[in-house]
Amino acid sequence: MQINKRVVNIKRYLTDIKDDDRFVVGVQLDETSLRNRFSILKTDQPADVYSPKITNGINAERNAIGEYKPDKSKQKETCYRAQHWKLKDWGGHWHEGTSYIPYERYPRIFIEPKGVKFTLTSLSNGQKILVANAIFKMNSLTEQELVLIKFIVNLLIEAVGEAEIFPLDSITGMPVRVIKTVNWQIIPKGERIWYFIKHDIDHGVSKSEKVMIKERFKVLENYLPDEMYKGLDSYVGYVVFFYKSKGLYVFDSIMYGQATYVFDRDWKEVSKLTKKQIIDGGIAKARLIHSKSWRNEIDKLLK
């Protein structure tokens, strides 16, 4: 799930992570942002290790050098603040010096630096992302881990303006994009076969059909959708791919032999319509049959 603002309650951003999922926190960013906002650390690791530059802001300072916080459980103490002064006397001569001004404050305690580091990795479609060096499991999260996840997210928001939660694929262990769940069925109700196809389980789908379904979804993922959605019940019916730069929502069916629908309007409303209503009303920008020409037609729309 993509996050574009400072987080206060991290739990609301984890609702699309399944209980048994492991996940990481990271971000997709270009070479310029990586170079300007992160430093390469010298380590004995085979891959480059990155840390946000402390010039990014307070969270980067907390991550790299720690911070001092007031200990309000103790009595205030007298401290002194240096103040430089400069005055001209009656004869026109300048005098200057330093005075130490007393003030009351709580004793300070030192908070150790978080020490969060990042490495470059890839999504299953080959897209490069930067991820933090911590793996979390949804069904065993502790309060301490929730605090750390929130810190990592805000650390990335401060550095590059966004962060993302990436589940780890149960088979490959590679980060994948979250498919958000909406509380309605998207277009038709189909067979629950995507799980079986993904895990190569024979469930009434031929080997060639499995290959075609995988290839079709791979094509859509390779165009780097900004968001993905599925309806009620895991992988039933259609999955929605949103391409922000194109302003397009691509609805593709888990079932081979159906059609791909492309919309440039409010996808949530049209997703509740039947296929007949969509076709009769000419609502879709394009309707692409799963045929040999499907790839070429998708390329024309998304390139």
Secondary structure, DSSP 8 states (H G I E B T S, - for coil): -EE-S--S-GGGGSTTS-TT-EEEEEE---HHHHHHHEEEE--S-SS-EEEE-GGG-HHHHHHHT-EEEE-TTS--EEEEEEEEEEEE-TTS-EEEEEEEEEEEE--EEEE------EEEEE-TTS-EEEEES--EEGGG--HHHHHHHHHHHHHHHHHHS-EEEEEB-TTT--B---EEE-SS--SS-----HHHHHTT--SS--HHHHHHHHHHHHHHHHT--SEEEE-SSTT-SEEEEEETTTTEEEEEESSTTSEEEEESS-HHHHTTS-HHHHHHTT--SEEEESSTTHHHHHHHHH-
